[in-house]
């Protein structure tokens, strides 16, 4: 089949899935006012794969069928393959200003990561490797959109974990397994074709909670509950929320059957520890690229608003611009370093250097709030008071706007539009959700820092310190290697 069109994608998610929003059942996620905007955005991404100007950037030839398939399933063998992947992600991320964290190529990267560790999982059961290889083929050739969630529903941690209905394996059958329970923050769930379950390693996780599998979103017993929509009534002034509210959900698995061929791992041996750390480098690379694209937009807003206001000669604004530019260029440097210092996995694929990618993500998340604050400061009260499209369209109002707020300023109308964009990033509910998403995406910021602190190879650094301190046993050869 290969790449789908937008209409084929939309038709595929009109499948009778159980989705709930604001306490009401959603019969068609492609038509619901709160969901249709993002569904249409995703359909446009699928159509782009057929665009003569974008097709080569977004697609490749299938190694099994020769059809055109998404480039997101490439198994990188060279630095150029990594660069191709980066260019694809940048192209798509810039279309949404870095606000769509779960475009289909993100989860494709996780499937590629799962495929990369299939040999490890085969040590538990050879069938897992076959299942994973078949699933990669299925996703690539059918061009599916996927969702997942690592988080459990928040709860009182003083209550024993086994008293809550977290997602877990509850029954083994001759032809598959039954899972039951709930997962939280499944972003893109209403718009996905399939759900992929991957259990992160965390303290207190029972063996029956450690299960990897995939099921279609219309599977009997699977129910999706959406958070409140961020799509506004006045969509012309909130272009991002209207098109890019990708929706976060909690997903209930009510005794859901998973056939054997869709089970990728269940905890029967101690190979789980650190497994996700081997699966996720491509996904983390995607996150860093997307956040870099978001930094580009924020830097552009700052530079443009300074120009529109004619304040380019003010020193404090020049210093703030320098800070924003430094943030952007630091993220770009982390990306370049991760590519140039790439590693080769045991399966023979290239991954961006995980340390550089992780440190880049840490830097991005830590400094993102500061950049948003600079945006707010540079925009001043205009970010709050800029008139909207409805005001300008009403002749009873627009006359005063044109007289008192525009006057001889030929850039005023464009400045109003720019300030509305800045408002979405830095002030309203859509921007607040974006900030929360970046803080907790693929694990909390604190957990990411802790894991990096534990895993960083500091041996050459310690050897250097011992040598300079004159401590016996310092290995000069080890120091030289560093």
N, C-alpha and C positions, 0 to 999 in steps of 0.2 A: 504493500500500500504506500509506504513512504510518507512524505509530508502531507498534512491535511490543509484544507482551506479553512477560513474562518467559519463558514457556514457548516462545514462538516464537524468542526469542533463544537459549535453551538448546538447542533442537532444531537451530538453525542452526550451532552450533559442534560438534555431534556429526557431523562430516563426514569422519572418517577421517584427519585431519591427523596429521603425524608429530611427536609431542611425546615428549621423553625427560626423565625425572626420576630422579635417583639411579641412573643406569645402566640403567634399565628403561623400556621403551616404555609410554606411557600410552594406553590404548585409548579412554578416554572422559574428557575433562577435567572433565566435569560430575559425575562420580561418584568420581573419585580422592580419597582422604581428604585429601591435601595441597592439592588444588585446588578441591574442591567448595564450600568455604566462600565463597571469593571469587566463584566462578561464580554462586552463589545470591545474593550481595550485588548483583551486576550485574543479575541477573534482577529483583530487587526494585526497582532503579532504573527498569528498563523498565516494570514494573507501575505505578510511581508516576505515569507519564505518563498513565495511564488513571484515576487517582484524582480524583474530583470536587474534592477540596480542594487538589490540587497541580497538576492538569492545566493550568490557565491560567498558572501560574507556570513550567511546564516546556515548554510547547508553543506553537505558533503555527499559523496557517493557511498551507499551502503556496501560494506564489505561482503555481505551475504547475498544481496539481491541485485545490486547495481542501481537501485532506485535512489532518488534524492531523499536524504534524511537529515534530521537536525544535526548541526555540527556539535551540539552540546553533548553528544554521545561519543565524541572522538576519544580514543585512547592515546594520549600524547606520547609520542616516541622521540620527539625532538623539541628543541627550544622554539622552533617555528610553529610547532603544533600548539605550544602554550600561548604564543603570541596570537595565533588564529583564534584561540578560545577567548583571549582577552579582548581582541577587537570585536568579536561577536557580542560579548557581555557589555562592553562599553557602548556599542551602537544601540542596544536595547535599553540599557539603563539610562542613557541620556534622554531617550524619548519620554521617560517619566520623571526626569530630574532626580533619579536615584531613589524614588519613593516606593517602587514595586520590588519588595524583597523576595517574592516567591514566584517570579516568572518561571515558566516551565524549565528553563535551562538550569535553574538552581537545583531542583530535585533530580534532574538528569545527572548532575555532577555527583549526587549522593549514590545513585544507582551505579555509576561508573566506579565510585569508591568501593561499593559493596562487591562489585565484580572483581576488583583488584585484590580483595582478600579472600576470594572464594576458596583458594587452596588451604588457607588456615581453617576455614569452616569445614572443609572436606575431611579434616583429621577427626572431626566429631562424627560426621556422616557424609560419605561421598555424594549422596543425593543432594545435599545442600549446594554443592558446586554446580551440579547440573541445573538445579532449580534457578540459581542466580543467573547462570549463562542464558537460560531460556527467557528469564524475565527481562534481562537487558535487551535481548533480541525483540521481545514483545514491545517494550517501551519505544525502542528506536524505530522499529518498522511501522508501528501504529501511531507514533507521534503523540503520545499521551501526555496529559498534564497530571502531576502528582501532588499530593499533600502529605504532611507528616506532623507529628508533634512529639517533643521530648518531655514536655512538662506534665506533671500530675496536677490535679485540681488542688488549689491551696487548702490547707487543713490545719487543725490544731496539732502540732507536732508532739504534744504531751500524750496524745491518744495513740495506742499501738497501731502501727501501720496496717497490720492484717485485719483491723476492724473496718477499714475503708475498702470500697470497691474500686481499687486501681485496676487498670487493664492487666489481665493475667490469663494464663492458660488454665482452663478448668476441666477439660476432658480430652482424652486421646481416643481417636477412633481408628479403624483399620485404614480409612481413606483420608484422614486429616485430623485436625484439632478443632476444638471449640475454645473461643476466647470470650471473656466477659469483663466489663468494667468501663472506665472512662479515662480519656486523655484530654488535656487542655491545650489551648493556644495552637490549634490546627489552622494555620493561616492558609487561605485560598481554598479551604475545604468545600464551599458551595460550588466552586468552579472547577474542581479537579475531577479527573476520570477515575483515579484510584487513590487509596490510602496506603502508605507504606509505614509499617511499625518498626521502629528501631529503639531498643531500650538502652538508655545511657547508663553507664556504671555509676551508681551512687550508693552511699552507705545504707544498709538496711533493706536493700532490694532482695526480695525472695526469688528463688530459682524459677518459680512459675511466672514471675513477672518479666523474666528475661527471655523474650521471644521476638524473632524477626519474621515478618510476613507482609503480604500485600493482598488487598481485596478491592474490588470495584466499589464505588461510592453508593451504588444502588443495591448492595448486598443486603438481604433480609436481616433485620435486627440492628443495622447501623443507622444511627440518628445523629444529625448535626444541629447544634444550637448556636446561633450567631450572637455575638455581642451587638449592642445598638449600633445602627449605621451612622457613619459620619458624612453621608451624602447630604448636602445642604439644599434647601428650597431654591435659593438664588445661585444657580450653578455657573452663571457667566462670571461671577466674581470669585468663585472657588473652583477653578479648573482642575486642580489636583485632586481634591476630594471627589469631585463628580466622576472622574475617570479612573482613579487609582486607589480607591478604598478597597483593598484586597480582602478584607474581612478576616477576622479571627474567630475561632469557634472552639467549643468543647464538643467532643465526639463520644457518643455512648455506643458501646458494643454490647448488645443484649443477646448473649449466647450466640455469637456469630461463628458460623462454620467456615474454616479455612482449609481448602483441599491441600493434600500433601505437596503438590507441585508448586504451591504458593508459600510454603514454609521455607525460610532461609536459614533459620537457626533457632534452637531452643536450648536452654541451659541444661546440658547433661555432662559437661566437662568444663574445667576451668580455663577456657580460652577467651572468655568475655572481657576480662580486665584489659583495658587499653585498646579494645577492638575498634571502638568508634574513633579513637584518635588516628587510626590508620584509614578509616573510611572517609573522614570528613575534610582532608586537606583541600580537595578541589572545591568543595562547597565554601570553605572559609576564604579561599582565593576569590570566589565569586562575591562574597560579602565585601571584601576589601576593595575590589574593583568598583562595586556599586557605590560604596561610601565615598570613594574618590570622585566618582561622577557627581554625587550629591555635593561634595565640597566645591566642585567646579561651578555648580549653579549658585551656591551661596556666595562664592567669591565674585561671580558675575553680578549678582544683585548688589553687593557692596560697591563694586567699582562703578556700576551704572547709576546708582542713586547718588553717589558723590558727583558724578558728571552732570546729572540732571539738575542737581541743586547748586551747581557752580561753586563747589567747595573744595576743589582739588588742591588748592594751595594752603589749606588749613593743616597745621602740623599734626594735631591729634588724630585727624582722619587718615593722614598718610601713615601714621604709626599703626593704626588699626588695620588698614589695608595690608601693611607689611605682615601683621600677625595672621591674617586670613590667608594671604598668599603662602606664608610659611607652613601653615597647616596643610594646604593643598599639596605643596611640593614635597612635604615630608611623606605624605601618603603615596605619592607617585614614586618616591625613592624606595619606600618599603616594597612596592610592587616590583620595581626593577630588580631590587636585591633578591626578592623571592624567586624571580625567574632566572637570574644569572647564577644563583646558588642553588639551583634545583637539585633534587635527589631522584634516584631511580629506585622504584619499589622492587620487592622480590619478584613481582610478576612481570617486571621489565618496563613499566610505564613511568613517565616523568611526572613528578609532582613539584609544585612550587615549594620552596623551602618552608617547612611548617613554622619554624621559629620566626622567620621574617614576617610571614603572613600573620601569625598570632600577635606579634609585637605591633604590627601595623594596625590590626583591629583594636588592640588596647589603646593605642595612641588616638585612633579615630574616635572611639567612644568617649575617652576621657576629655578630649578637647572639643567635641561637637557642641556641648552646651555653651561653651565660651564663644564659639563662632556665632551661634544663634543670638547670644546676647549682643555681640558686635552688630549683627544685622539690625536688631531692634534699636540700638543706640544710634546707628547711622541714619535710620529711617525717621527717627524722631516721632513727634506726634502725628505725622502724616500717615504712619502705618495704621493708626487707629481711625483717622478722620478722612481718608481718601474716599470720595464719593464712588458709588457703584454704578454698574451698567443700568440698573433700573432708574436711578436718579437721572442719569444722562439721557435716558430715553423718554422721560416725562417732560413735556414742554413747560409745564408749570414750575418745574424745578430747575431744568437745565439752563434756563436763562440766567438765573442767579449764579449758578455754578460757573458758567462761561464768563460772567462779568467779574465775579469776586474771587474765584479760585483759579481761573485760567488767565484771563486778561491777556497781556502781551506774551505770556510764557508759551511758546510754541511746543514745548516738551511736556506740558502739564498732563494732557490726556494719557500719554504713554507712561508718565510717572505714576499716575493713578493705577494703571494696570500692574506696573512693577511692584507697587506697594501692596496690592492685593496678593500678589505672589509671595512677597515677603511675609505677609500676615499668615498665609497658610503654613509656611515653614516654621515660623517663630512664635505664633500667638494663639492660633485656634485649636480646636479639638483634633483636627487632622495632624497638625504639627506636633501636638503633645503625644499622640499615639505613635508618631514616627520616632520621637525621642525615646519613649518606652520600648519600642520594638528594637532599636539599636542597642539599648542597655541590656536587654535580655535575650537577644537573638543568638540561637545556637549555644545557649548556656549563659548564666549570669556573668556580668563583668568581673565580679569577685572571683568566681570559680575559674574563669579563664586566666586571670592573673596568678591564682594559686597554682594551677597546673603548670603554667610556664615557669614559675619559680621552682617547682619541684623537678621539672624535666630538663631544664637548661644545662648544657654541658659546661660546667665551670672548672673542670679539671685542669685545662691549660692555664686558666687564669690563676688558680691556686698555686700551680707550679711556678708561675712567674713571680707571684708574691713571695713564695718561700725562697726562691733563688735570690731575689733582691734583699730579703731579710737575712740571708746567710743561714737559713735553716738546712741542716743536713738532710740529704735524701732528695733534694730538688733535682728534677730530671731536666737537664739543659736541652736534651733532644726534644722532650715533650714541649718545653717552652718555645723552642724554635719552630715547631710545627704549627703552633697557634698563630 
